[in-house]
Amino acid sequence: SRYDLTDFEWRLIEPLLPNKPRGVPRVDDRRVLNGIFWVLRPVRHDATCPSAWATHHLLQPLLALAKSRRVARLMASISRAHDGEIQMIDSTSIRAHQQAVTAKRGAQIIVSVAAEVAHAKIHVVVDAQGLPIRHGLAAGQTHDGQITDRLLDHLGPRIIVLADEAYDADRIRELIQQHGATPNIPAKRNRKWKPCFSKRLYRERNLIERFFSKLKHFRRVATRYDKLAASFLAMIQLASMRLWLRAYESTA
């Protein structure tokens, strides 16, 4: 299948997977990941499922992997070689499919059933090459300041942070400067004191907009059928991992 992992991509990701056999023997990890990327594929969902994934018991490892923290650890390991001199932060809203607006009682849902327009915000930090580093997810009806603080809490010294006017707040600027980084954010019109701003560096912010365009090519992310926030965030991270693997292969 065109969505399966190539030999080069598998050589990169195989050492990052757990190799200690415990309990019931697991299904082949490469087949599990190929099944996940088939679900994420940017084509119609009524396409014929590969014969290797035609049975129900083979799809269980897919769901278990998506709901565990293993995906976040894989994403952190793959993106460790990011270009950290310039980092960009932004968010995008994705409307939920009608099948994703309800969940089991007690489960964390990513949308409000009573909301007139059900949507969620995806917060992402990308590097100077437009590749994702950190992700955050918030319901469309909640304040997302805590997620912004958590994403910016991993900054280091001598890093330039690019963001649009929505992030022009004294609290965000102070948080960036506390880590030794430099904010390059355009000032709002009602701001009396105009901080330093480089239009030349700000032009590089188009890379994060391109990333959102690539991310929404994955139909599982763009349509958002997942009911749980953990599952949907895992799908976003898996799609980002695929973009990293393709970038590695193109530069090899």
C-alpha positions, 0 to 999 in steps of 0.5 A: 500500500502507498500508505505503508511505512517504507523500509527507511521509515521503519528503520528509524522508528523500530528502535523506538518501539518497546521490545520487551515481550510481556503477556500475550504476544503482540501483533507485528508492530509494523503491521499495527502502524501500517494500519494506523496510517491507512486509517489516517490516509487522505482518501475516502474511508469507504476504500477497501481495507487491506486484507491484513486488517480485515479482521477485528482482533487486528484493529485492537492494538491500533486503538490501544496504541492511540489511547496510550502515552506511547504515541507522545513518547514516539513523537518526542523521540522522532522530533528530537532533531528539530531546528530550534533556532526559530519556533512558531506557535499557532492554532487552528480550529477543526469542526467535529463530525456529528458522530463525535459529539457524544461519548460514554459517561465519565469520558473526557470529550473534546467538544460540548454537545450543547454547543451550537458549533462543535469544534476544537482548537489544535495548538502546535509549535513548529521549528524553523523547517515547519515540522511540529515539535509540541501539540496541544488540544483544547475544546472550542468553548474553553480558555486555552491560555494554559495550553499556550503556557505549557507549549511555551514552557519548553523554550530555551535561550537564544530562541526566536518565537514567531506568533501572530497578533493573537499572542500579543499579550504581556503575559505571553511575552514575559513567559517567553523572555523568562526562558531567555527567548525573544518574542517576535510578535506584531503589536496590536493597534491598541497597544501604547508601547510598541515592542521591537518587531522584525517583518523579515523574520515574521515572513517565515511564519508561513511555515506553520500555516503550511503545516496545518495545510499538510495536517488537514490532508489526513482525513482522520484529522480533518473530519475528526471522528474520534470522540475522546480527546486522547484518541484525537490528539494521538491521531494528530501526533501520528500524522505529525510523525509521518511528516517527520519520517518523510522529511528524514527520508527526503534528506537522506 
